[in-house]
Amino acid sequence: MRVLRLVGVAWWLQLKIRSRSAFDGLLSLLYPAFFATTIFMMFRQGDAAGPALLSAAVGSSAMGIWSAVSTTAAFALQTERRQGTLELLVLAPQPFALLLVPLTLSMATIGAYSMAATLLWGRLAFGIEIAIADPLIFVLSVVVTVFAIAMLGMLIAISSIRYRAAWALGSAIEMPVWLICGFLVALSDLPAWVRPLSSVLAPTWGVAAMRAAATGQSPWADLGWCLLTAAGYGLIATLVSRWMVHSARSHATLALS
Amino acid sequence: MSNPSSVNGSAALIAERQAAAPILAASQISTGYHGHAIVEDFDLDVHAGEIVALLGPNGAGKTTTIKMLITLLLPTAGRARVLGHDVVKESRDVRRKVGYVFGGDRGLYERLSGLDNLRYFAELYGVPPRESKQRVAELLELVGLTGREKERVEGYSRGMRQRLHIARGLLHRPEVLFLDEPSIGIDPVGARELRATVKNLVETGTTVLLTTHYMFEADELCDRIAVIAQGRIVALDTPHDLKQQVTTGTVLEIEVFGLADGLVDKVRAEPDVQSVMVDVRGQAEVLAVHARPGTDVTQTVMRHLDGSRFGRVITREPTLEDAYIELVNAA
């Protein structure tokens, strides 16, 4: 119960921090619109219509969630370090990985906005028919995907506890994940050696579940895999964070000086 | 200013405390970076209810020492226990019982209000939910931020931020409070209020280890002072006894306008002069000449200044600052 309260309160306050900058707010309005416009125009160019366009809309909205988390999560601990709060987080008598959950969850929550923005933009600007077969299960799939992406973000964030320059990792993997997880391109079109990599990335399963729910197919297997991989990230993050924090304490990298 | 027994009472009380087991015991702790020692063989015992200051120049290892004691840094050698817990092996137990406050603008969430900052850290530091609201209100009252708690921290003055830091550090009722240059950058009134808050905390049973550059702060607040230079303790005593350790006689301070080249070296070469320091204050340079015990160097120094334009001339007894400078220079 205490853990849930901690995650809940910290998530809400982190969300407050992230939603109070007018500049960041403007960017989060513009980014999904850029993504969506580019993708819809590309698909239109290829004469895509109906379910293909809906699939593209779902994929591009997942891109928004992922992009909001990947770069921000990698930079989050560097920001904490700069503002002098990273040491205070480490000093808290809680497992460090647990403190990262609300941090990255708040980013994914902001990213989830891009889902609504993209679908709305597609409807208004491109006239795409947004016919979600099972809206309730679709929303559940979105929630699970947001959570899974947050957990993956946590895994990325952890490396910057020890390595001050590890924030660059988020930018480096942002676009490859768009491809590898099949946000826009069918996984079957990717080379065979990429597919094992796709299967260990939770967004692959999350976006597949969203598409299944949107088109009236069963999303449960995809949701199960999505949750399982997310749980795996949580476990790895817990173990790795212990090592990273220990290493940061030995190498004095928790503070800027 | 002179403070033979500090805020905490008599020398007898200090002796009585020191007879009990220390609640903070550092034994030969060291740390370094790329083969360069930052703290070396640091030994210190702090007893319940004491205020001990770590005093030293920039880079002496004060903050590094505190960070080892609060588990943010791992010592490369030696052992330290806080409230009976090993700082390396039982770090979580240590963290539950200690508070850490540092000076300056950082360490707060700028976009959150003061109240939200305290709510956040109360959750992080495991303050029971039932107590959290009342505890936050109590601390806001203690640090004088009641009424301003809903404003965002980005609009706070430095003094307000520092007071919020103190409140944050006290949320979980720590038994030992570590203050790392808590009064840096705050105005004299704010610094005085801060000292009053620290005194109140000690009266309610909190033990304090603080680092500071301000001699009068250490002199006014502390039971004992550890002078650190180049990562080692070079002296550890009460403020009163530290002053007694000064080997200089009187100190002659002369305000000079336009110090001639080579004059400082000539004064320094005088047999009765132990050391010479020059401090720039506005248009003037203040020459502080430390005489050897039992000598008077006024006439000698004035002879060297013949033809120079000078202002105030003061002869005074050595202060804690003189003791500090002497100890650090000798290290």
Interface residues (C-beta under 8 A of the other chain):
Chain A: R2 R5 L6 V9 A10 L13 K16 I17 R20 S21 R82 Q83 G84 T85 E87 L88 L89 V90 L91 A92 P93 Q94 L99 H246 R249 S250 A252 L254
Chain B: Y33 T64 K67 I70 T71 L72 L73 L74 R92 R95 R96 Y100 F102 G104 R106 G107 L108 Y109 E110 R111 L112 D116 R119 Y120 F121 E123 L124 Y125 G126 P129 R168
